[in-house]
């Protein structure tokens, strides 16, 4: 039997790799899980009622493009949040989770060649692993751009060689960044849009953590594109209800961008997509229309930022995130620190380099651990206290 080679060199996904590292050892205390970015705050209380009122929808195939009501709710949210007007029926595609969109956007929008050569799909390093798999799936060359302290924890795409930039077809960027919590400001987006125009590539902006922040709402890619008069086809944004509304199990998000980009995504969805069932689209419609539960959720995370700042005050190199819900903590050896924490305290974290690739002998995150602040506040505090005593005191 012959198998394709394009995925043969992928390392283990981060969490199976973590299980191999830790699960052969007993935890040193009652486990506190701080690995997966799965929100554990309560989702809105009205979710069950909306599903109950929409149960008959399970008896019908859902529309591939999403219901007009859901499209409209998303368009209205984009207008409120970013001051950008988009055509609900032509510039938005509801998604069955943003992972679907981030992958399929590459299939739909990355060309087979760029200037007669293999195209480049660039991404931050470390990064959300679907970016790399999407690049490999379309036969592009994945280029991993360091996102470290030296670059403000965001990728410096402009620093790539000119021949790489000329082959670039897509640049993935996550802001607020997973795992570092850095936020791309207006100047960053403006410079990236200018670079994309100069070298003719698209920006795929993963903004799934945009509604969790300390004090200032992160600026968005589509927002800056609108303000600067950039070609709307330059940018596709991706958002999710997983973090914003604490509904990772709903598997609901959206992509928005230029009309041609969204039309191509919709055409692919016609053949290979899995639209959200109608009752769940009704929940999503209500969620995008309601900010009250989002404000409550954000306030809880702001309390968690304060707890982290308090517990980790004075730790060398500690810097609380500007947004998102991950801590990106410095250690000497990420795997050794992760194993020690588990064996001695039962605190479970993720080695930072499990989210990265080695480039020129350097793997970003090998000296970091990612800590998800998703547990209940006092459980999180206990975990951080154990972590500090074990690794820093």
C-alpha positions, 0 to 999 in steps of 0.5 A: 500500500502506498501512502502520501508523503506530505504528512509523513514528517509531522511530529506528534500533535501536542497533546498526544505527545504530552500524554506520552511524557506524563502518563507513565508517571503518577501525579504528585498531588491532586491533579490541576489541569492547565494544559488545554485551552478549553474554557471552563466558565459557564456558558449562557443559561439560555442555550438550552432554551434556544436549542429546545425551541429549535429542535425541529431543525435537527430534521432538516439539512442546514444551509451550507452558507448559514441561515440569513439570521446567523449571517446577519447577527455576525455582520452586526457584531462585526459592525459593533466591534470593529466599525466595519460594514460587511455584506452578510450574505456575501462576505461571511461564512459561518463555520463548524469551528474555526479549525475548519475555516483555517484549514479550508481557506488554504485549500480554497485560496492558496494558488498551486504556484506563485511566480511559477514556483512553489508557494510559501505559506508563512506562520508564526513559530510557535503556532496553532498546528492546523496552519502547518497541516493546511500548508502541506495539504496544498503542496506549499512550503511552510515557513516558520517565522520566529515569534519570540521576545525579540520580535514582540512575540509576533512574527516579523514577516518583513524580515524574511528574504525577498525571494521568500516574500515573493513566493508567499501566498498566505501569511497566518497570524494569530492575534491575540497570540496563542500561546504568548498573549501578544496583541498586534497593534494598528501599526503592525497590521498596517505594515503587514497589509502594506507588505501583503500588497507589495508581495501579493499575498493574503493574510489569514487573521486568527482572532479567536481570542479577541474578546478576552483582554485586560483593558483595551479591545484588540484592534482587528485585521479587517478593521485596519484594512477598512481604515487604510483602504486596503484591498478587502481580498487581502484579509480573511478573519476567523472568529469563534464562540469557543472562547468568547462564549465558553462554548467549545463544544458548539463548534461554531465560528465564522470567516469574513473577508472579501466577496471573492474569497468568501465565494471560493470558501463557500464553493469548497464548502458545497462539496467538502464542508459540514455546516452547523445543525440548525438548532446550533445555528440558532444558538450561535445567532443568539450568542453573536447578538448578546454581549452581556455574557461576554462581559461577564466572561471577560471580567472573570479572566481579568480577575485571573490576570490579577491572580497570576500577577499576584502569585507570580510577582517577582518571577524572573522574566514573568510578563502577564499576557495582554490578552487571551488566557495563556501564561507563557512562562520562562523555564530552563528546560520545558520538558523537564519542568513539565515533568517535574511539576506533574510528578511533584505537584500534579500540575499539568502544563504544556512544554512550549516547544510542542507548539513549534518547529525547529528552524536552523537548530532553534526551537522557540518555546523550548525554554517556556511552558504554556499554562492555560488559565481556564480552571475556576479561580481558586483552583487556578491560584492553587496551581500557580502557587504549586508551580511557583514553589516548585520551579521558581522559589 
